[in-house]
Amino acid sequence: TARVLATVRGQPQRVRFTVPASRDDARYLFLYPTERGLRRLTPPPVGTFQRLPRAIYPNEYSLELLRQDRLAADGGISPVPSGARSR
C-alpha cells in the first residue's frame, strides 16, 4: 500500500509504502526509474526514510546514449539487433 503523506502542487513529495511481509521477502522487487532505465532500489531500514532524486523516465535518446557508452566500453562491437536482416 502506498500512502501519500505530503504533496507540492498536487505532486507526491513524501510517500509511505507498507507491505504485508518483510520488505526483504523475495516476492518484492523495488525499482526506481532513471535516465538509464529501471534500477533496483534497496529500501531503507524500517522506521527511517530515504530521499530520492526526482524520477527521470528513460527515453529513446538517453537509452541510445547508454547503448553507445556500452558499445565503446566493449571495444566498439555492436550486437546485431534481433529482427535485423543481413544484406
MMTF fields as JSON, N, C-alpha, C and O atoms, coordinates in Angstrom:
{
  "mmtfVersion": "1.0.0",
  "mmtfProducer": "UNKNOWN",
  "numBonds": 347,
  "numAtoms": 348,
  "numGroups": 87,
  "numChains": 1,
  "numModels": 1,
  "chainsPerModel": [1],
  "groupsPerChain": [87],
  "chainIdList": ["A"],
  "bondAtomList": [4, 2, 8, 6, 12, 10, 16, 14, 20, 18, 24, 22, 28, 26, 32, 30, 36, 34, 40, 38, 44, 42, 48, 46, 52, 50, 56, 54, 60, 58, 64, 62, 68, 66, 72, 70, 76, 74, 80, 78, 84, 82, 88, 86, 92, 90, 96, 94, 100, 98, 104, 102, 108, 106, 112, 110, 116, 114, 120, 118, 124, 122, 128, 126, 132, 130, 136, 134, 140, 138, 144, 142, 148, 146, 152, 150, 156, 154, 160, 158, 164, 162, 168, 166, 172, 170, 176, 174, 180, 178, 184, 182, 188, 186, 192, 190, 196, 194, 200, 198, 204, 202, 208, 206, 212, 210, 216, 214, 220, 218, 224, 222, 228, 226, 232, 230, 236, 234, 240, 238, 244, 242, 248, 246, 252, 250, 256, 254, 260, 258, 264, 262, 268, 266, 272, 270, 276, 274, 280, 278, 284, 282, 288, 286, 292, 290, 296, 294, 300, 298, 304, 302, 308, 306, 312, 310, 316, 314, 320, 318, 324, 322, 328, 326, 332, 330, 336, 334, 340, 338, 344, 342],
  "bondOrderList": [1, 1, 1, 1, 1, 1, 1, 1, 1, 1, 1, 1, 1, 1, 1, 1, 1, 1, 1, 1, 1, 1, 1, 1, 1, 1, 1, 1, 1, 1, 1, 1, 1, 1, 1, 1, 1, 1, 1, 1, 1, 1, 1, 1, 1, 1, 1, 1, 1, 1, 1, 1, 1, 1, 1, 1, 1, 1, 1, 1, 1, 1, 1, 1, 1, 1, 1, 1, 1, 1, 1, 1, 1, 1, 1, 1, 1, 1, 1, 1, 1, 1, 1, 1, 1, 1],
  "groupList": [{"groupName": "THR", "atomNameList": ["N", "CA", "C", "O"], "elementList": ["N", "C", "C", "O"], "formalChargeList": [0, 0, 0, 0], "bondAtomList": [1, 0, 2, 1, 3, 2], "bondOrderList": [1, 1, 2], "singleLetterCode": "T", "chemCompType": "L-PEPTIDE LINKING"}, {"groupName": "ALA", "atomNameList": ["N", "CA", "C", "O"], "elementList": ["N", "C", "C", "O"], "formalChargeList": [0, 0, 0, 0], "bondAtomList": [1, 0, 2, 1, 3, 2], "bondOrderList": [1, 1, 2], "singleLetterCode": "A", "chemCompType": "L-PEPTIDE LINKING"}, {"groupName": "ARG", "atomNameList": ["N", "CA", "C", "O"], "elementList": ["N", "C", "C", "O"], "formalChargeList": [0, 0, 0, 0], "bondAtomList": [1, 0, 2, 1, 3, 2], "bondOrderList": [1, 1, 2], "singleLetterCode": "R", "chemCompType": "L-PEPTIDE LINKING"}, {"groupName": "VAL", "atomNameList": ["N", "CA", "C", "O"], "elementList": ["N", "C", "C", "O"], "formalChargeList": [0, 0, 0, 0], "bondAtomList": [1, 0, 2, 1, 3, 2], "bondOrderList": [1, 1, 2], "singleLetterCode": "V", "chemCompType": "L-PEPTIDE LINKING"}, {"groupName": "LEU", "atomNameList": ["N", "CA", "C", "O"], "elementList": ["N", "C", "C", "O"], "formalChargeList": [0, 0, 0, 0], "bondAtomList": [1, 0, 2, 1, 3, 2], "bondOrderList": [1, 1, 2], "singleLetterCode": "L", "chemCompType": "L-PEPTIDE LINKING"}, {"groupName": "GLY", "atomNameList": ["N", "CA", "C", "O"], "elementList": ["N", "C", "C", "O"], "formalChargeList": [0, 0, 0, 0], "bondAtomList": [1, 0, 2, 1, 3, 2], "bondOrderList": [1, 1, 2], "singleLetterCode": "G", "chemCompType": "PEPTIDE LINKING"}, {"groupName": "GLN", "atomNameList": ["N", "CA", "C", "O"], "elementList": ["N", "C", "C", "O"], "formalChargeList": [0, 0, 0, 0], "bondAtomList": [1, 0, 2, 1, 3, 2], "bondOrderList": [1, 1, 2], "singleLetterCode": "Q", "chemCompType": "L-PEPTIDE LINKING"}, {"groupName": "PRO", "atomNameList": ["N", "CA", "C", "O"], "elementList": ["N", "C", "C", "O"], "formalChargeList": [0, 0, 0, 0], "bondAtomList": [1, 0, 2, 1, 3, 2], "bondOrderList": [1, 1, 2], "singleLetterCode": "P", "chemCompType": "L-PEPTIDE LINKING"}, {"groupName": "PHE", "atomNameList": ["N", "CA", "C", "O"], "elementList": ["N", "C", "C", "O"], "formalChargeList": [0, 0, 0, 0], "bondAtomList": [1, 0, 2, 1, 3, 2], "bondOrderList": [1, 1, 2], "singleLetterCode": "F", "chemCompType": "L-PEPTIDE LINKING"}, {"groupName": "SER", "atomNameList": ["N", "CA", "C", "O"], "elementList": ["N", "C", "C", "O"], "formalChargeList": [0, 0, 0, 0], "bondAtomList": [1, 0, 2, 1, 3, 2], "bondOrderList": [1, 1, 2], "singleLetterCode": "S", "chemCompType": "L-PEPTIDE LINKING"}, {"groupName": "ASP", "atomNameList": ["N", "CA", "C", "O"], "elementList": ["N", "C", "C", "O"], "formalChargeList": [0, 0, 0, 0], "bondAtomList": [1, 0, 2, 1, 3, 2], "bondOrderList": [1, 1, 2], "singleLetterCode": "D", "chemCompType": "L-PEPTIDE LINKING"}, {"groupName": "TYR", "atomNameList": ["N", "CA", "C", "O"], "elementList": ["N", "C", "C", "O"], "formalChargeList": [0, 0, 0, 0], "bondAtomList": [1, 0, 2, 1, 3, 2], "bondOrderList": [1, 1, 2], "singleLetterCode": "Y", "chemCompType": "L-PEPTIDE LINKING"}, {"groupName": "GLU", "atomNameList": ["N", "CA", "C", "O"], "elementList": ["N", "C", "C", "O"], "formalChargeList": [0, 0, 0, 0], "bondAtomList": [1, 0, 2, 1, 3, 2], "bondOrderList": [1, 1, 2], "singleLetterCode": "E", "chemCompType": "L-PEPTIDE LINKING"}, {"groupName": "ILE", "atomNameList": ["N", "CA", "C", "O"], "elementList": ["N", "C", "C", "O"], "formalChargeList": [0, 0, 0, 0], "bondAtomList": [1, 0, 2, 1, 3, 2], "bondOrderList": [1, 1, 2], "singleLetterCode": "I", "chemCompType": "L-PEPTIDE LINKING"}, {"groupName": "ASN", "atomNameList": ["N", "CA", "C", "O"], "elementList": ["N", "C", "C", "O"], "formalChargeList": [0, 0, 0, 0], "bondAtomList": [1, 0, 2, 1, 3, 2], "bondOrderList": [1, 1, 2], "singleLetterCode": "N", "chemCompType": "L-PEPTIDE LINKING"}],
  "groupTypeList": [0, 1, 2, 3, 4, 1, 0, 3, 2, 5, 6, 7, 6, 2, 3, 2, 8, 0, 3, 7, 1, 9, 2, 10, 10, 1, 2, 11, 4, 8, 4, 11, 7, 0, 12, 2, 5, 4, 2, 2, 4, 0, 7, 7, 7, 3, 5, 0, 8, 6, 2, 4, 7, 2, 1, 13, 11, 7, 14, 12, 11, 9, 4, 12, 4, 4, 2, 6, 10, 2, 4, 1, 1, 10, 5, 5, 13, 9, 7, 3, 7, 9, 5, 1, 2, 9, 2],
  "groupIdList": [1, 2, 3, 4, 5, 6, 7, 8, 9, 10, 11, 12, 13, 14, 15, 16, 17, 18, 19, 20, 21, 22, 23, 24, 25, 26, 27, 28, 29, 30, 31, 32, 33, 34, 35, 36, 37, 38, 39, 40, 41, 42, 43, 44, 45, 46, 47, 48, 49, 50, 51, 52, 53, 54, 55, 56, 57, 58, 59, 60, 61, 62, 63, 64, 65, 66, 67, 68, 69, 70, 71, 72, 73, 74, 75, 76, 77, 78, 79, 80, 81, 82, 83, 84, 85, 86, 87],
  "secStructList": [7, 3, 3, 3, 3, 3, 3, 3, 6, 6, 3, 3, 3, 3, 3, 3, 3, 7, 7, 1, 1, 7, 6, 6, 1, 6, 6, 7, 7, 7, 3, 3, 3, 3, 6, 6, 3, 3, 3, 3, 7, 7, 7, 7, 7, 6, 6, 7, 7, 7, 7, 7, 7, 7, 7, 7, 7, 7, 7, 2, 2, 2, 2, 2, 2, 2, 2, 2, 2, 2, 2, 2, 2, 6, 6, 1, 7, 7, 7, 7, 7, 6, 6, 7, 7, 7, 7],
  "xCoordList": [0.837, 0.0, 0.883, 1.866, 0.54, 1.263, 0.357, -0.8, 0.88, 0.113, 0.884, 2.014, 0.282, 0.918, 0.808, -0.291, 1.947, 1.991, 2.077, 1.66, 2.625, 2.752, 2.801, 3.34, 2.229, 2.267, 2.715, 2.594, 3.231, 3.549, 2.961, 3.304, 2.076, 1.382, 0.759, 0.798, 0.188, -0.503, 0.383, -0.122, 1.699, 2.629, 3.12, 3.452, 3.173, 3.645, 5.074, 5.954, 5.286, 6.628, 7.113, 8.31, 6.187, 6.507, 5.474, 4.269, 5.968, 5.079, 5.551, 6.749, 4.599, 4.929, 4.406, 3.23, 5.288, 4.928, 4.848, 5.752, 3.779, 3.585, 3.328, 2.487, 4.052, 3.874, 3.54, 4.007, 2.731, 2.288, 3.379, 3.273, 4.418, 5.511, 6.756, 6.725, 7.829, 9.091, 9.515, 9.344, 10.052, 10.497, 11.617, 11.89, 12.272, 13.344, 12.82, 13.599, 11.508, 10.895, 11.197, 11.126, 11.532, 11.891, 10.742, 10.969, 9.521, 8.384, 8.426, 7.757, 9.203, 9.226, 10.477, 11.584, 10.271, 11.37, 11.059, 10.079, 11.895, 11.692, 12.551, 13.759, 11.919, 12.616, 12.401, 11.405, 13.365, 13.294, 13.679, 14.704, 12.885, 13.197, 14.324, 14.302, 15.304, 16.397, 16.53, 15.883, 17.35, 17.536, 18.175, 18.132, 18.759, 19.385, 18.525, 19.007, 17.267, 16.35, 16.028, 16.441, 15.291, 14.915, 16.103, 16.86, 16.257, 17.343, 16.737, 15.727, 17.372, 16.916, 17.116, 18.136, 16.136, 16.178, 16.145, 15.23, 17.123, 17.132, 16.451, 16.945, 15.324, 14.61, 15.444, 16.27, 15.231, 15.96, 15.446, 14.393, 16.169, 15.699, 14.313, 13.964, 13.55, 12.203, 12.281, 13.158, 11.361, 11.308, 12.154, 12.136, 12.904, 13.714, 13.176, 12.202, 13.806, 13.354, 14.542, 15.698, 14.226, 15.254, 14.801, 13.707, 15.649, 15.329, 15.841, 17.009, 14.954, 15.304, 15.259, 14.442, 16.124, 16.038, 14.763, 14.143, 14.397, 13.214, 13.367, 14.433, 12.296, 12.328, 12.55, 11.917, 13.442, 13.702, 13.359, 13.999, 12.364, 11.938, 12.797, 13.054, 13.243, 14.109, 13.365, 12.152, 14.118, 13.544, 14.486, 15.597, 14.051, 14.845, 16.237, 17.216, 16.338, 17.622, 18.583, 19.737, 18.126, 19.022, 19.413, 20.542, 18.499, 18.845, 19.843, 20.686, 19.76, 20.734, 22.115, 23.121, 22.176, 23.458, 24.049, 25.254, 23.213, 23.673, 24.213, 25.265, 23.514, 23.97, 25.331, 26.214, 25.506, 26.782, 27.898, 29.025, 27.597, 28.588, 29.028, 30.219, 28.063, 28.38, 29.155, 30.08, 28.78, 29.472, 30.933, 31.821, 31.187, 32.569, 33.339, 34.518, 32.684, 33.341, 33.648, 34.583, 32.865, 33.067, 33.99, 34.102, 34.644, 35.588, 34.981, 35.605, 33.767, 33.176, 32.455, 32.119, 32.204, 31.49, 30.025, 29.66, 29.197, 27.771, 27.069, 27.271, 26.241, 25.474, 24.431, 23.929, 24.104, 23.075, 21.727, 21.419, 20.919, 19.61, 18.742, 18.835, 17.904, 17.013, 16.075, 15.609, 15.804, 14.918, 15.636, 15.015, 16.961, 17.696, 17.959, 18.194, 17.918, 18.16, 19.583, 20.122, 20.185, 21.514, 21.363, 20.356, 22.363, 22.285, 23.169, 23.247],
  "yCoordList": [-1.176, 0.0, 1.242, 1.311, 2.2, 3.471, 4.549, 4.676, 5.313, 6.403, 7.7, 7.827, 8.659, 9.949, 10.767, 11.016, 11.18, 11.937, 13.437, 14.222, 13.838, 15.271, 15.471, 14.642, 16.587, 16.939, 18.385, 19.192, 18.693, 20.066, 20.245, 19.521, 21.216, 21.47, 20.189, 19.943, 19.385, 18.174, 16.971, 15.902, 17.128, 16.022, 15.433, 16.182, 14.096, 13.482, 13.902, 13.901, 14.252, 14.603, 13.619, 13.357, 13.082, 12.066, 10.965, 11.218, 9.724, 8.579, 7.495, 7.243, 6.86, 5.73, 4.47, 4.387, 3.487, 2.212, 1.171, 1.067, 0.408, -0.643, -1.947, -2.001, -2.997, -4.309, -5.319, -5.181, -6.339, -7.277, -8.189, -8.646, -8.464, -9.326, -8.471, -7.257, -9.099, -8.381, -7.741, -8.338, -6.568, -5.9, -6.663, -6.437, -7.566, -8.386, -9.66, -10.444, -9.871, -11.052, -11.074, -10.04, -12.244, -12.376, -12.031, -11.841, -11.945, -11.587, -10.125, -9.741, -9.312, -7.879, -7.493, -7.938, -6.664, -6.087, -4.599, -4.204, -3.783, -2.334, -1.75, -1.98, -0.992, -0.39, 1.111, 1.613, 1.826, 3.278, 3.701, 3.249, 4.556, 4.955, 5.994, 6.998, 5.723, 6.663, 6.869, 6.17, 7.806, 8.042, 6.843, 6.744, 5.941, 4.744, 3.495, 2.37, 3.706, 2.584, 2.349, 3.115, 1.285, 0.964, 0.395, -0.419, 0.825, 0.35, -0.208, 0.291, -1.251, -1.836, -0.823, -0.136, -0.742, 0.179, -0.643, -1.441, -0.454, -1.101, -0.169, 0.929, -0.59, 0.285, 0.549, -0.279, 1.691, 1.998, 1.124, 0.501, 1.07, 0.299, 0.775, 1.948, -0.157, 0.146, 1.292, 1.31, 2.245, 3.377, 4.559, 5.602, 4.415, 5.522, 5.912, 5.33, 6.887, 7.299, 7.412, 7.45, 7.464, 7.61, 8.703, 8.645, 9.691, 10.784, 10.383, 10.032, 10.442, 10.065, 11.284, 12.181, 11.327, 12.424, 12.275, 11.211, 13.335, 13.303, 12.164, 11.973, 11.416, 10.3, 10.822, 11.792, 10.182, 10.517, 9.282, 8.239, 9.405, 8.254, 8.118, 9.107, 6.909, 6.721, 7.078, 6.899, 7.58, 7.868, 7.312, 6.881, 7.322, 6.719, 7.343, 6.628, 8.651, 9.333, 8.892, 8.57, 8.871, 8.506, 7.035, 6.684, 6.162, 4.752, 4.537, 3.643, 5.335, 5.247, 5.689, 5.081, 6.736, 7.154, 6.051, 5.805, 5.388, 4.272, 3.156, 2.589, 2.834, 1.796, 2.164, 1.312, 3.428, 3.865, 3.79, 3.423, 4.133, 4.019, 2.569, 2.282, 1.665, 0.241, -0.269, -1.068, 0.193, -0.191, 0.226, -0.558, 1.448, 1.94, 1.135, 0.84, 0.781, 0.005, -1.416, -2.041, -1.932, -3.296, -3.344, -4.387, -2.257, -2.247, -1.923, -2.149, -1.395, -0.93, -1.992, -1.747, -3.161, -4.201, -4.134, -4.307, -3.877, -3.744, -5.066, -5.675, -5.526, -6.741, -6.471, -5.352, -7.482, -7.34, -7.352, -8.292, -6.312, -6.278, -7.441, -7.873, -7.954, -9.033, -8.522, -7.384, -9.349, -8.955, -8.235, -7.902, -7.98, -7.294, -8.27, -9.458, -7.764, -8.607, -8.432, -7.326, -9.508, -9.399, -9.051, -9.384, -8.379, -7.956, -8.821, -8.631],
  "zCoordList": [0.0, 0.0, 0.0, 0.738, -0.812, -0.836, -0.261, -0.661, 0.663, 1.275, 1.082, 1.553, 0.394, 0.158, 1.441, 1.937, 1.97, 3.223, 3.002, 3.853, 1.843, 1.553, 0.043, -0.692, -0.405, -1.829, -1.984, -1.063, -3.163, -3.555, -4.949, -5.883, -5.068, -6.336, -6.896, -8.102, -6.009, -6.422, -6.708, -7.053, -6.569, -6.827, -5.513, -4.594, -5.4, -4.155, -3.815, -4.675, -2.58, -2.104, -1.046, -0.934, -0.279, 0.735, 0.622, 0.633, 0.513, 0.378, 1.339, 1.467, 2.01, 2.88, 2.211, 1.856, 2.042, 1.458, 2.56, 3.39, 2.57, 3.562, 2.82, 1.923, 3.195, 2.572, 3.667, 4.797, 3.342, 4.368, 4.916, 6.054, 4.145, 4.604, 4.817, 4.618, 5.214, 5.389, 4.072, 3.01, 4.133, 2.901, 2.224, 1.046, 2.945, 2.392, 1.737, 1.196, 1.782, 1.184, -0.316, -0.981, -0.841, -2.259, -3.201, -4.396, -2.695, -3.557, -3.985, -4.944, -3.285, -3.572, -4.337, -4.033, -5.325, -6.083, -6.188, -6.82, -5.569, -5.594, -6.707, -6.757, -7.597, -8.738, -8.732, -8.209, -9.331, -9.42, -10.833, -11.342, -11.485, -12.854, -12.907, -12.196, -13.767, -14.002, -15.504, -16.283, -15.913, -17.349, -18.035, -19.262, -17.276, -17.844, -17.659, -17.793, -17.354, -17.182, -15.719, -14.849, -15.457, -14.086, -13.332, -13.862, -12.104, -11.239, -9.964, -9.468, -9.443, -8.179, -7.065, -7.002, -6.198, -5.064, -3.784, -3.577, -2.941, -1.635, -0.65, -0.395, -0.095, 0.841, 2.091, 2.476, 2.717, 3.95, 5.091, 4.961, 6.198, 7.35, 7.805, 7.673, 8.335, 8.833, 9.841, 10.705, 9.722, 10.637, 10.203, 10.857, 9.102, 8.594, 7.216, 6.736, 6.592, 5.27, 4.334, 4.757, 3.07, 2.033, 1.082, 0.521, 0.91, -0.015, -1.403, -1.569, -2.383, -3.746, -4.651, -4.441, -5.652, -6.619, -7.449, -7.479, -8.104, -8.964, -9.961, -10.547, -10.143, -11.085, -12.495, -12.914, -13.216, -14.613, -15.424, -15.29, -16.251, -17.02, -18.266, -18.952, -18.565, -19.733, -21.012, -21.124, -21.958, -23.258, -24.323, -24.012, -25.542, -26.616, -26.714, -26.927, -26.564, -26.667, -25.561, -25.845, -24.304, -23.213, -23.293, -22.949, -23.742, -23.883, -25.027, -24.944, -26.081, -27.164, -26.669, -27.035, -25.844, -25.273, -24.413, -24.457, -23.635, -22.816, -23.706, -23.41, -24.784, -25.71, -26.286, -26.387, -26.665, -27.222, -26.184, -26.517, -24.925, -23.853, -23.683, -23.57, -23.667, -23.522, -24.72, -24.573, -25.911, -27.136, -27.062, -27.398, -26.628, -26.509, -25.468, -25.661, -24.374, -23.315, -23.775, -23.274, -24.728, -25.226, -26.432, -27.076, -26.749, -27.861, -29.207, -30.244, -29.2, -30.451, -31.256, -32.415, -30.689, -31.418, -31.029, -29.866, -32.032, -31.773, -32.031, -33.081, -31.085, -31.354, -32.425, -32.534, -33.215, -34.238, -33.53, -32.798, -33.744, -33.088, -33.535, -34.685, -32.652, -33.037, -34.116, -34.057, -35.083, -36.183, -37.305, -38.314, -37.154, -38.219, -39.371, -39.147, -40.579, -41.749, -42.229, -42.205, -42.66, -43.264, -44.722, -45.346, -45.274, -46.684, -47.523, -48.737]
}
